[in-house]
Amino acid sequence: MELLRVLHDDQFERVGSTRARTVNARIVAATNRDLGRAMAEGDFREGLYFRLSVFPIQVLPLRERREDIPILVWAYIDRHQTPLGRHIERIPARAMAALRAYAWPGRVSAERT
């Protein structure tokens, strides 16, 4: 309920306070659930759904965009090779073929640290 109030009124109250504080915030949310269906079934608040679905972005699962696999592999290598003290110049064709052939169940996270 409080998140919905913040999104609707741009205000919140700290715990134990009676003074409302104004915020200017944008929310980026991700889920693997169909929130439209959850809302229709009564499992997700309608007001929160409409405030979160202002600018929806659909990302296909990796199994449906296999052309991204080499890009993701190189991004992972670029991120981790220096901390590991390694320098990788190429990926064996067999390894890349195995990654492309994998079923990739579930979703791939775009987590940043």
Backbone bond lengths (Angstrom), bond angles and torsions (degrees), N, CA, C in turn:
res aa  C-N    CA-C-N  psi(-1)  N-CA   C-N-CA  omega(-1)  CA-C   N-CA-C  phi
1 M - - - 1.451 - - 1.525 110.94 -
2 E 1.331 117.75 -39.85 1.459 120.44 -177.24 1.524 112.04 -66.51
3 L 1.328 116.97 -39.74 1.467 119.45 178.17 1.521 110.30 -61.71
4 L 1.303 116.50 -42.86 1.459 120.69 178.26 1.529 110.30 -60.73
5 R 1.315 117.36 -40.63 1.468 120.80 178.72 1.530 111.04 -64.04
6 V 1.309 116.78 -42.73 1.465 120.25 178.81 1.522 110.22 -62.55
7 L 1.325 116.95 -43.40 1.459 120.29 -179.97 1.522 112.10 -66.93
8 H 1.310 116.76 -33.16 1.462 120.68 -178.11 1.528 112.05 -82.65
9 D 1.328 117.77 -46.17 1.470 121.81 -172.82 1.521 114.12 -102.24
10 D 1.332 118.10 -9.18 1.465 122.18 -174.08 1.523 111.64 58.14
11 Q 1.320 116.97 31.80 1.466 121.53 -179.63 1.519 110.21 -141.18
12 F 1.339 114.82 155.10 1.457 121.33 173.60 1.521 108.12 -152.84
13 E 1.321 115.95 164.16 1.459 121.79 175.15 1.517 108.43 -119.47
14 R 1.327 116.28 133.46 1.463 120.29 175.38 1.519 109.19 -67.13
15 V 1.310 116.52 153.68 1.450 121.64 178.82 1.527 108.56 -59.59
16 G 1.324 116.47 127.76 1.453 121.52 178.82 1.513 114.22 85.97
17 S 1.320 117.77 -2.50 1.462 121.23 -178.90 1.521 109.98 -104.87
18 T 1.306 116.06 158.16 1.461 120.67 175.16 1.523 110.89 -113.70
19 R 1.328 115.78 -0.65 1.462 120.69 -178.37 1.526 110.06 -95.80
20 A 1.324 115.99 129.19 1.463 120.96 178.24 1.527 109.57 -79.95
21 R 1.315 116.03 138.10 1.463 121.88 176.53 1.521 108.14 -110.92
22 T 1.316 115.45 139.17 1.460 121.45 -179.69 1.521 109.51 -93.45
23 V 1.318 115.89 138.89 1.464 121.27 178.55 1.522 109.33 -129.84
24 N 1.315 114.47 153.73 1.458 121.72 172.72 1.525 105.09 -123.80
25 A 1.317 116.71 96.73 1.462 120.40 -173.15 1.520 110.75 -132.61
26 R 1.310 114.99 152.59 1.454 122.46 172.92 1.521 106.34 -119.95
27 I 1.303 116.27 142.23 1.455 121.77 -177.34 1.525 109.10 -111.57
28 V 1.317 115.83 130.77 1.459 121.60 171.45 1.520 105.60 -114.52
29 A 1.315 116.19 119.65 1.460 121.02 -176.61 1.522 109.57 -125.44
30 A 1.316 115.93 148.05 1.463 120.92 178.38 1.525 108.96 -135.48
31 T 1.318 114.69 145.99 1.452 119.97 178.14 1.526 109.66 -153.96
32 N 1.305 115.83 158.89 1.459 120.25 173.83 1.525 110.43 -101.86
33 R 1.340 116.61 4.61 1.466 122.08 179.54 1.520 110.74 -94.96
34 D 1.319 116.75 153.97 1.460 122.48 172.49 1.524 106.42 -84.88
35 L 1.340 116.48 97.25 1.459 120.04 -174.97 1.525 112.11 -68.41
36 G 1.329 117.72 -30.08 1.462 119.77 175.69 1.519 111.25 -60.52
37 R 1.306 115.95 -44.42 1.468 120.59 177.88 1.524 110.45 -67.87
38 A 1.346 116.91 -43.14 1.467 120.27 179.08 1.527 110.84 -60.35
39 M 1.329 117.27 -38.84 1.457 121.26 178.20 1.534 110.09 -65.77
40 A 1.332 116.42 -44.46 1.468 120.42 180.00 1.527 111.28 -62.94
41 E 1.328 117.12 -32.02 1.467 121.31 -179.95 1.523 112.22 -86.20
42 G 1.338 116.84 -1.19 1.460 120.55 178.53 1.513 114.44 83.52
43 D 1.333 117.66 12.81 1.461 121.42 -178.74 1.529 112.75 -96.14
44 F 1.333 117.79 -1.10 1.465 121.44 -179.61 1.518 107.55 -145.74
45 R 1.333 116.07 137.01 1.468 120.48 -176.23 1.524 111.89 -65.52
46 E 1.326 115.52 130.32 1.457 121.80 -177.67 1.526 111.78 -60.47
47 G 1.329 117.53 -46.52 1.464 120.73 -178.85 1.514 112.21 -61.54
48 L 1.335 117.12 -40.89 1.460 121.07 178.89 1.527 110.29 -67.66
49 Y 1.323 116.84 -39.97 1.465 120.39 178.11 1.522 110.84 -57.76
50 F 1.316 117.25 -48.66 1.460 119.86 -176.69 1.519 112.33 -68.97
51 R 1.315 118.59 -29.05 1.463 120.31 177.36 1.528 111.75 -77.50
52 L 1.318 117.14 -29.61 1.464 120.15 178.95 1.530 112.36 -84.53
53 S 1.313 117.99 -22.70 1.466 120.03 -174.17 1.524 112.44 -97.27
54 V 1.312 117.52 31.20 1.463 121.84 -179.95 1.522 110.43 -66.27
55 F 1.324 116.71 -42.88 1.458 121.51 -176.95 1.521 108.47 -136.36
56 P 1.339 117.29 76.54 1.466 119.23 -176.47 1.524 112.29 -72.90
57 I 1.307 115.63 141.51 1.461 122.55 176.03 1.523 107.10 -124.09
58 Q 1.303 116.05 119.95 1.460 121.01 178.77 1.527 108.57 -97.58
59 V 1.319 117.11 125.00 1.461 121.76 176.64 1.529 107.09 -114.10
60 L 1.316 114.87 120.15 1.464 119.45 179.82 1.518 110.08 -67.16
61 P 1.321 117.60 149.84 1.459 120.10 174.48 1.527 110.27 -61.94
62 L 1.308 116.97 153.26 1.458 122.25 -177.03 1.527 111.82 -58.38
63 R 1.310 117.66 -32.61 1.472 120.18 179.25 1.525 111.86 -62.47
64 E 1.346 117.89 -18.80 1.455 121.74 178.87 1.529 112.73 -102.45
65 R 1.326 117.08 4.44 1.473 120.99 177.42 1.525 109.31 -144.84
66 R 1.301 114.84 58.96 1.468 121.70 -175.80 1.531 113.20 -62.16
67 E 1.331 117.67 -19.57 1.466 120.10 177.25 1.530 111.57 -65.03
68 D 1.323 117.41 -16.12 1.470 121.12 178.28 1.528 112.86 -83.72
69 I 1.312 118.12 -12.33 1.466 120.91 -175.02 1.528 112.15 -58.45
70 P 1.343 121.32 -50.02 1.466 119.27 179.11 1.542 112.45 -60.55
71 I 1.312 117.36 -37.69 1.472 120.71 178.67 1.519 110.39 -63.25
72 L 1.331 116.81 -44.70 1.461 120.62 179.73 1.530 111.75 -66.97
73 V 1.328 116.56 -39.01 1.466 120.51 178.48 1.526 110.12 -61.23
74 W 1.334 117.00 -47.56 1.468 119.78 -179.86 1.525 112.25 -67.12
75 A 1.318 117.74 -34.08 1.468 119.87 176.00 1.530 109.94 -63.60
76 Y 1.322 116.83 -41.72 1.462 121.23 178.15 1.529 110.48 -64.24
77 I 1.322 116.58 -44.99 1.464 120.81 179.62 1.525 110.14 -62.11
78 D 1.338 117.49 -47.65 1.473 120.77 179.83 1.519 111.73 -58.06
79 R 1.303 116.14 -35.70 1.467 120.58 -177.55 1.525 112.41 -74.59
80 H 1.318 117.55 -33.23 1.467 120.45 -170.66 1.528 115.79 -109.19
81 Q 1.322 119.35 -13.60 1.460 118.67 -174.26 1.530 112.39 -68.32
82 T 1.317 119.41 -41.57 1.461 120.76 -179.59 1.525 111.98 -66.01
83 P 1.345 119.22 -49.70 1.473 118.13 178.02 1.529 113.07 -59.36
84 L 1.329 116.89 -26.81 1.465 120.34 179.46 1.525 112.19 -89.08
85 G 1.343 116.36 -3.28 1.456 119.97 -179.70 1.515 113.17 71.08
86 R 1.314 116.76 32.17 1.466 121.81 -177.74 1.519 109.73 -121.44
87 H 1.324 116.08 158.21 1.459 121.77 172.26 1.522 107.07 -132.74
88 I 1.300 116.22 114.78 1.466 121.63 -176.80 1.516 108.49 -110.19
89 E 1.323 116.35 122.45 1.461 121.38 -177.65 1.522 113.10 -102.05
90 R 1.331 116.29 -25.21 1.459 118.25 -179.30 1.525 109.61 -150.69
91 I 1.312 113.52 161.81 1.462 121.33 177.29 1.521 106.58 -117.41
92 P 1.322 118.34 126.98 1.463 119.81 179.45 1.534 111.23 -55.56
93 A 1.310 116.46 139.17 1.466 122.02 -178.50 1.529 111.31 -56.49
94 R 1.331 116.38 -35.78 1.468 120.38 179.67 1.521 111.18 -64.78
95 A 1.327 116.40 -39.90 1.468 120.74 179.50 1.529 110.32 -66.51
96 M 1.332 116.84 -44.56 1.462 119.84 179.33 1.530 110.53 -65.08
97 A 1.333 117.23 -38.97 1.470 120.94 177.62 1.527 110.47 -62.37
98 A 1.334 117.15 -39.28 1.462 120.77 178.71 1.526 110.68 -65.05
99 L 1.335 116.52 -40.56 1.465 119.81 177.99 1.529 111.10 -65.31
100 R 1.307 116.85 -38.96 1.476 120.09 179.01 1.532 111.30 -69.84
101 A 1.323 117.52 -31.68 1.464 121.56 -177.75 1.526 112.53 -80.94
102 Y 1.325 117.65 -17.64 1.469 121.29 -178.34 1.530 109.88 -61.95
103 A 1.328 118.05 147.42 1.472 122.69 -175.76 1.533 113.12 -72.45
104 W 1.320 119.87 -23.11 1.463 125.11 -178.62 1.526 112.51 48.62
105 P 1.350 116.15 63.33 1.468 118.34 176.32 1.529 109.95 -70.61
106 G 1.302 116.67 155.04 1.463 120.55 178.45 1.511 111.97 77.70
107 R 1.337 115.65 -155.30 1.457 122.15 -176.91 1.519 108.88 -120.49
108 V 1.324 115.92 157.51 1.453 121.66 176.44 1.515 107.46 -104.04
109 S 1.312 117.33 131.50 1.455 122.22 -178.84 1.510 110.84 -86.50
110 A 1.313 116.16 143.31 1.460 121.96 175.15 1.524 109.04 -100.69
111 E 1.312 116.36 41.67 1.457 122.23 -175.05 1.514 111.59 -64.70
112 R 1.321 116.03 139.37 1.459 121.86 176.00 1.510 109.18 -119.63
113 T 1.324 115.39 142.61 1.467 119.13 176.69 1.493 110.26 -121.68
